[in-house]
Amino acid sequence: MKANRLFIACVAALSLAACGGGTELAAVLSGAAEKPTAVTTGASGSATVTVDGKKLEVSGSFKDLTANTSGAHIHGPADENSTAGIICNLSVPTSTNGSISAGSGAMSCGDIELSDELIQAFESGRTYVNIHTVGANAAGEIRGQLIKK
């Protein structure tokens, strides 16, 4: 009897671990997605964001920016045709190519605690990733709406 309970407990624990608890979203970053005006650029990128409880996990990459990055953020709430304020700061190297992560520290995506309203914004596709560059594209060179996978 004890062996059966242990077996059931192990199966339940493995099932929960396999299912994960988060909502996974993905974005394809391009200059054409920039708002209010599209940017002509050969740059591209992608990002994956997981909303896990009230925390975010972020990974991704970008390449071929016209200048070094000056910042990267998740913005919202906004649909793909609108702009919005910064929710949190992403970590990117000061470069034209590199990786995207949640980072750490004040206002970083890795350290913020999401409100119920922000969780809803993520789950309803009303958030986006934006990478800003030095110079002509300081308002953003590539952008991508975060959509559930």
C-alpha positions as CSV (number, residue, x, y, z in Angstrom):
1,M,0.0,0.0,0.0
2,K,2.8,2.4,0.9
3,A,4.5,1.6,-2.4
4,N,1.4,2.4,-4.3
5,R,1.1,5.8,-2.6
6,L,4.7,6.5,-3.3
7,F,4.3,5.6,-7.0
8,I,1.2,7.8,-7.3
9,A,3.0,10.7,-5.6
10,C,6.0,10.3,-8.0
11,V,3.8,10.2,-11.1
12,A,1.9,13.3,-10.0
13,A,5.1,15.2,-9.3
14,L,6.6,14.2,-12.7
15,S,3.4,15.2,-14.5
16,L,3.4,18.6,-12.9
17,A,7.1,19.1,-13.8
18,A,6.5,18.0,-17.4
19,C,3.5,20.3,-17.9
20,G,5.2,23.3,-16.6
21,G,3.2,26.1,-15.0
22,G,3.9,29.0,-17.4
23,T,2.4,30.5,-20.5
24,E,4.9,30.6,-23.3
25,L,4.9,33.4,-25.9
26,A,7.0,34.1,-28.9
27,A,7.9,37.2,-31.0
28,V,9.5,37.6,-34.4
29,L,11.3,40.9,-34.4
30,S,11.5,43.1,-37.6
31,G,11.7,46.7,-38.7
32,A,8.4,46.3,-40.5
33,A,6.7,45.8,-37.2
34,E,7.9,49.1,-35.7
35,K,5.2,51.6,-34.9
36,P,4.1,54.3,-35.5
37,T,6.4,54.1,-38.5
38,A,8.0,51.0,-40.0
39,V,11.9,51.0,-40.1
40,T,13.7,49.8,-43.2
41,T,16.4,47.5,-41.9
42,G,18.0,44.1,-42.6
43,A,17.9,43.4,-38.8
44,S,15.9,40.6,-37.3
45,G,15.4,38.7,-34.1
46,S,13.3,36.5,-32.0
47,A,12.3,36.2,-28.4
48,T,10.6,33.7,-26.2
49,V,8.9,34.8,-23.0
50,T,7.4,32.6,-20.4
51,V,5.0,34.0,-17.8
52,D,5.5,31.7,-14.8
53,G,3.3,32.8,-12.0
54,K,4.1,36.5,-11.5
55,K,7.6,36.1,-12.9
56,L,9.1,36.3,-16.5
57,E,11.7,34.1,-18.2
58,V,13.1,35.5,-21.4
59,S,15.5,34.2,-24.1
60,G,16.2,35.3,-27.7
61,S,18.6,36.8,-30.1
62,F,19.0,39.5,-32.7
63,K,21.3,40.2,-35.6
64,D,22.3,42.8,-38.2
65,L,21.2,46.0,-36.4
66,T,22.2,49.2,-38.2
67,A,24.0,50.4,-35.0
68,N,24.7,49.2,-31.5
69,T,21.8,48.7,-29.1
70,S,20.9,51.5,-26.8
71,G,18.2,49.5,-24.9
72,A,15.7,46.7,-25.2
73,H,12.3,46.4,-23.4
74,I,9.0,44.7,-23.1
75,H,6.2,47.2,-23.7
76,G,2.5,47.0,-23.1
77,P,-0.4,46.8,-23.0
78,A,-0.7,47.5,-26.8
79,D,-1.8,45.6,-29.9
80,E,0.5,45.2,-32.9
81,N,-0.6,48.6,-34.3
82,S,-0.1,50.7,-31.1
83,T,2.7,51.8,-28.8
84,A,2.8,51.6,-25.0
85,G,5.1,52.3,-22.1
86,I,7.9,50.1,-20.8
87,I,6.9,47.2,-18.6
88,C,10.5,46.1,-18.0
89,N,14.1,46.2,-19.3
90,L,15.7,43.4,-21.2
91,S,19.4,42.6,-21.1
92,V,21.2,42.8,-24.4
93,P,24.9,43.5,-25.3
94,T,25.9,46.9,-26.7
95,S,26.3,45.4,-30.1
96,T,24.6,44.8,-33.5
97,N,24.2,41.1,-32.8
98,G,23.6,39.2,-29.6
99,S,21.4,37.4,-27.1
100,I,18.3,38.7,-25.3
101,S,17.7,37.8,-21.6
102,A,15.6,38.9,-18.7
103,G,18.5,40.4,-16.9
104,S,18.6,41.4,-13.3
105,G,18.3,44.6,-11.2
106,A,15.8,47.4,-10.9
107,M,13.1,47.3,-13.6
108,S,14.6,44.3,-15.2
109,C,12.3,41.7,-16.7
110,G,14.1,39.1,-14.5
111,D,13.2,40.9,-11.3
112,I,9.8,42.4,-11.7
113,E,6.7,40.9,-10.1
114,L,3.8,41.0,-12.6
115,S,0.4,42.3,-11.6
116,D,-2.8,40.4,-12.6
117,E,-3.4,43.1,-15.2
118,L,0.0,42.6,-16.7
119,I,-0.4,38.9,-16.7
120,Q,-3.6,39.4,-18.7
121,A,-1.9,41.7,-21.1
122,F,0.7,39.0,-21.8
123,E,-1.8,36.3,-22.2
124,S,-4.0,38.3,-24.5
125,G,-1.2,39.2,-26.9
126,R,-1.0,42.9,-25.9
127,T,2.8,43.1,-25.2
128,Y,5.8,43.4,-27.5
129,V,9.6,43.3,-27.5
130,N,11.4,46.3,-28.9
131,I,15.1,46.8,-29.5
132,H,16.4,50.3,-29.7
133,T,19.6,51.4,-31.4
134,V,21.9,54.4,-31.3
135,G,21.2,57.1,-33.8
136,A,18.5,57.1,-36.4
137,N,16.5,54.2,-34.7
138,A,16.6,55.4,-31.1
139,A,12.8,54.9,-30.9
140,G,13.2,51.3,-32.0
141,E,14.7,49.4,-34.9
142,I,13.1,46.0,-34.5
143,R,9.9,45.0,-32.7
144,G,7.7,41.9,-32.3
145,Q,4.4,41.2,-30.7
146,L,4.4,38.5,-28.1
147,I,1.9,35.8,-29.1
148,K,1.0,32.5,-27.3
149,K,2.8,29.5,-28.8
